[in-house]
Amino acid sequence: MFSFKIYLIFLFASLAISIGLQMILPFPYGLAAALGIFIVFPLLLRRRAMSRMGSYGESGRGGGGFFGTNSGTSKVRYVCLVCNNKHKGGSCPRCGSKMQRADF
């Protein structure tokens, strides 16, 4: 996904920035900023790696996943085992049989 070297660079950069913010800001604000940085930097790194793989679309919704890309439409059609008719689901509209197989 991404190299270990880049991950260490991001880790030490976030550590340096959070220590610098804790030295500049008063106690509760510096701690909150440091925690925020430790949460935001890995998210940015992950988003950058996923965008390189092409998983994020233009709207930010994931395209790839466990089952591959999904355009939102159902592409599964069924074939009746009795009369060999292709249909979208349920029982066969031609013969009424419920014996069917999936055709991708």
Backbone as CSV, one residue per row, in Angstrom:
resi,resn,N_x,N_y,N_z,CA_x,CA_y,CA_z,C_x,C_y,C_z
1,MET,0.839,-1.180,0.000,0.000,0.000,0.000,0.886,1.246,0.000
2,PHE,1.607,1.506,1.048,2.566,2.604,1.058,3.814,2.120,1.776
3,SER,4.901,2.771,1.522,6.158,2.279,2.060,6.295,2.621,3.544
4,PHE,7.058,1.815,4.201,7.296,1.996,5.628,8.049,3.284,5.898
5,LYS,8.912,3.672,4.965,9.695,4.900,5.105,8.787,6.128,5.133
6,ILE,7.824,6.177,4.247,6.892,7.309,4.211,6.028,7.335,5.468
7,TYR,5.636,6.142,5.944,4.846,6.077,7.169,5.634,6.625,8.355
8,LEU,6.931,6.282,8.454,7.756,6.798,9.549,7.954,8.304,9.441
9,ILE,8.078,8.810,8.215,8.211,10.262,8.028,6.947,10.971,8.529
10,PHE,5.779,10.442,8.176,4.525,11.035,8.638,4.400,10.924,10.158
11,LEU,4.822,9.799,10.717,4.720,9.603,12.158,5.594,10.594,12.916
12,PHE,6.851,10.744,12.499,7.747,11.670,13.194,7.380,13.121,12.919
13,ALA,6.851,13.427,11.756,6.397,14.796,11.484,5.216,15.155,12.382
14,SER,4.274,14.223,12.555,3.143,14.492,13.430,3.584,14.603,14.880
15,LEU,4.578,13.823,15.284,5.105,13.918,16.638,5.769,15.276,16.871
16,ALA,6.563,15.725,15.910,7.241,17.020,16.044,6.238,18.170,16.079
17,ILE,5.229,18.105,15.219,4.227,19.180,15.194,3.421,19.183,16.483
18,SER,3.075,18.012,16.996,2.273,17.973,18.228,3.092,18.450,19.433
19,ILE,4.381,18.124,19.495,5.221,18.627,20.595,5.367,20.142,20.490
20,GLY,5.536,20.647,19.268,5.621,22.092,19.077,4.342,22.804,19.482
21,LEU,3.192,22.233,19.158,1.920,22.843,19.546,1.713,22.786,21.054
22,GLN,2.167,21.714,21.692,2.020,21.625,23.145,2.911,22.628,23.859
23,MET,4.029,22.993,23.247,4.898,23.997,23.860,4.336,25.410,23.674
24,ILE,3.614,25.637,22.577,3.088,26.975,22.283,1.740,27.213,22.961
25,LEU,0.839,26.242,22.854,-0.524,26.397,23.381,-0.597,26.007,24.849
26,PRO,-1.557,26.574,25.606,-1.730,26.165,27.003,-2.210,24.703,27.095
27,PHE,-2.218,24.165,28.322,-2.382,22.730,28.540,-3.585,22.077,27.849
28,PRO,-4.807,22.433,28.098,-5.872,21.606,27.488,-5.936,21.759,25.966
29,TYR,-5.599,22.942,25.455,-5.672,23.165,24.012,-4.536,22.457,23.271
30,GLY,-3.356,22.447,23.859,-2.222,21.760,23.253,-2.446,20.262,23.186
31,LEU,-3.023,19.696,24.249,-3.312,18.265,24.270,-4.374,17.913,23.234
32,ALA,-5.398,18.739,23.133,-6.448,18.494,22.141,-5.894,18.604,20.716
33,ALA,-5.018,19.566,20.484,-4.415,19.721,19.158,-3.512,18.543,18.824
34,ALA,-2.751,18.058,19.820,-1.866,16.910,19.592,-2.680,15.658,19.273
35,LEU,-3.753,15.429,20.005,-4.615,14.276,19.720,-5.263,14.401,18.345
36,GLY,-5.663,15.612,18.009,-6.251,15.834,16.690,-5.269,15.541,15.571
37,ILE,-4.026,15.914,15.753,-3.005,15.656,14.734,-2.734,14.169,14.605
38,PHE,-2.673,13.461,15.757,-2.439,12.023,15.695,-3.607,11.275,15.069
39,ILE,-4.787,11.887,15.066,-5.942,11.269,14.400,-5.984,11.657,12.926
40,VAL,-5.691,12.917,12.609,-5.836,13.415,11.239,-4.719,12.932,10.311
41,PHE,-3.477,12.885,10.773,-2.369,12.491,9.894,-2.505,11.078,9.331
42,PRO,-2.831,10.067,10.135,-3.032,8.736,9.529,-4.206,8.699,8.559
43,LEU,-5.241,9.491,8.830,-6.366,9.536,7.893,-5.942,10.142,6.557
44,LEU,-5.128,11.189,6.603,-4.625,11.783,5.364,-3.728,10.812,4.607
45,LEU,-2.897,10.093,5.335,-2.009,9.122,4.706,-2.808,7.996,4.052
46,ARG,-3.844,7.546,4.731,-4.685,6.488,4.182,-5.448,6.968,2.949
47,ARG,-5.984,8.184,3.015,-6.716,8.727,1.861,-5.792,8.894,0.657
48,ARG,-4.563,9.322,0.927,-3.586,9.491,-0.153,-3.251,8.144,-0.803
49,ALA,-3.080,7.119,0.016,-2.770,5.791,-0.512,-3.959,5.209,-1.276
50,MET,-5.159,5.416,-0.770,-6.339,4.887,-1.447,-6.617,5.630,-2.751
51,SER,-6.323,6.925,-2.806,-6.530,7.661,-4.053,-5.525,7.228,-5.114
52,ARG,-4.343,6.806,-4.691,-3.366,6.287,-5.649,-3.842,4.972,-6.263
53,MET,-4.554,4.187,-5.474,-5.067,2.917,-5.993,-6.339,3.110,-6.819
54,GLY,-6.913,4.289,-6.762,-8.097,4.564,-7.555,-9.378,4.109,-6.893
55,SER,-9.393,4.016,-5.578,-10.580,3.532,-4.889,-11.595,4.637,-4.651
56,TYR,-11.125,5.872,-4.479,-12.046,6.958,-4.218,-12.526,7.554,-5.530
57,GLY,-13.855,7.729,-5.636,-14.420,8.351,-6.824,-14.398,9.856,-6.683
58,GLU,-15.079,10.538,-7.591,-15.088,11.991,-7.541,-15.924,12.502,-6.389
59,SER,-16.952,11.732,-6.007,-17.799,12.177,-4.916,-17.284,11.731,-3.567
60,GLY,-16.160,11.002,-3.524,-15.597,10.566,-2.270,-16.088,9.199,-1.829
61,ARG,-17.046,8.641,-2.550,-17.552,7.326,-2.199,-16.597,6.274,-2.731
62,GLY,-16.444,5.209,-1.978,-15.523,4.151,-2.382,-16.042,3.387,-3.580
63,GLY,-15.170,3.045,-4.486,-15.560,2.276,-5.645,-15.113,0.840,-5.521
64,GLY,-13.940,0.642,-4.980,-13.427,-0.708,-4.829,-13.727,-1.222,-3.443
65,GLY,-13.728,-2.484,-3.316,-13.973,-3.080,-2.021,-13.745,-4.567,-2.115
66,PHE,-14.382,-5.302,-1.243,-14.200,-6.744,-1.199,-14.743,-7.403,-2.454
67,PHE,-15.839,-6.889,-2.981,-16.455,-7.464,-4.169,-16.165,-6.679,-5.431
68,GLY,-15.204,-5.773,-5.412,-14.841,-5.008,-6.593,-15.655,-3.734,-6.710
69,THR,-15.631,-3.149,-7.886,-16.335,-1.893,-8.084,-17.822,-2.147,-8.222
70,ASN,-18.585,-1.177,-7.749,-20.034,-1.282,-7.796,-20.575,0.025,-8.332
71,SER,-21.250,-0.033,-9.439,-21.792,1.182,-10.024,-23.167,1.519,-9.479
72,GLY,-23.711,0.682,-8.603,-25.004,0.967,-8.007,-26.152,0.268,-8.701
73,THR,-25.943,-0.276,-9.865,-27.004,-0.983,-10.559,-26.782,-2.479,-10.431
74,SER,-27.874,-3.205,-10.396,-27.783,-4.649,-10.257,-27.559,-5.271,-11.635
75,LYS,-26.463,-5.972,-11.808,-26.138,-6.594,-13.081,-26.462,-8.084,-13.069
76,VAL,-27.018,-8.592,-11.975,-27.303,-10.010,-11.881,-28.627,-10.298,-12.579
77,ARG,-28.570,-11.229,-13.500,-29.780,-11.714,-14.155,-29.858,-13.200,-13.884
78,TYR,-31.034,-13.753,-13.958,-31.237,-15.166,-13.683,-31.683,-15.884,-14.948
79,VAL,-31.309,-17.140,-15.053,-31.689,-17.970,-16.189,-32.523,-19.117,-15.648
80,CYS,-33.694,-19.288,-16.198,-34.588,-20.369,-15.792,-33.989,-21.700,-16.249
81,LEU,-33.972,-22.687,-15.357,-33.411,-23.990,-15.695,-34.383,-24.851,-16.495
82,VAL,-35.666,-24.488,-16.509,-36.661,-25.276,-17.234,-36.746,-24.825,-18.689
83,CYS,-36.973,-23.507,-18.897,-37.193,-23.024,-20.260,-36.042,-22.170,-20.795
84,ASN,-34.995,-21.961,-20.020,-33.804,-21.207,-20.422,-34.110,-19.732,-20.744
85,ASN,-35.073,-19.162,-20.039,-35.444,-17.753,-20.224,-34.634,-16.892,-19.266
86,LYS,-34.098,-15.758,-19.759,-33.366,-14.823,-18.905,-34.339,-13.802,-18.342
87,HIS,-34.266,-13.601,-17.002,-35.144,-12.632,-16.343,-34.418,-12.040,-15.153
88,LYS,-35.056,-11.075,-14.456,-34.370,-10.329,-13.408,-34.506,-10.921,-12.013
89,GLY,-35.397,-11.780,-11.728,-35.472,-12.358,-10.391,-36.838,-12.946,-10.107
90,GLY,-36.957,-13.605,-8.965,-38.210,-14.242,-8.599,-38.457,-15.463,-9.451
91,SER,-39.709,-15.732,-9.715,-40.033,-16.873,-10.569,-39.986,-16.462,-12.037
92,CYS,-39.864,-17.439,-12.895,-39.763,-17.190,-14.330,-41.093,-16.639,-14.858
93,PRO,-41.063,-15.534,-15.611,-42.312,-14.978,-16.133,-42.914,-15.838,-17.258
94,ARG,-42.109,-16.668,-17.895,-42.614,-17.476,-19.006,-43.298,-18.751,-18.510
95,CYS,-42.610,-19.523,-17.633,-43.178,-20.813,-17.224,-43.556,-20.861,-15.751
96,GLY,-43.136,-19.884,-14.940,-43.499,-19.841,-13.529,-42.596,-20.669,-12.628
97,SER,-41.559,-21.257,-13.165,-40.666,-22.096,-12.376,-39.774,-21.227,-11.480
98,LYS,-39.459,-21.768,-10.306,-38.558,-21.063,-9.400,-37.153,-21.641,-9.431
99,MET,-36.924,-22.601,-10.312,-35.588,-23.179,-10.481,-34.807,-22.259,-11.407
100,GLN,-33.750,-21.655,-10.891,-32.995,-20.696,-11.694,-31.546,-20.688,-11.255
101,ARG,-30.678,-20.157,-12.121,-29.273,-19.958,-11.795,-28.919,-18.514,-12.098
102,ALA,-27.913,-18.006,-11.401,-27.489,-16.620,-11.587,-26.589,-16.526,-12.817
103,ASP,-26.795,-15.454,-13.586,-25.999,-15.195,-14.775,-25.428,-13.789,-14.638
104,PHE,-24.094,-13.668,-14.467,-23.460,-12.370,-14.243,-23.060,-11.729,-15.526
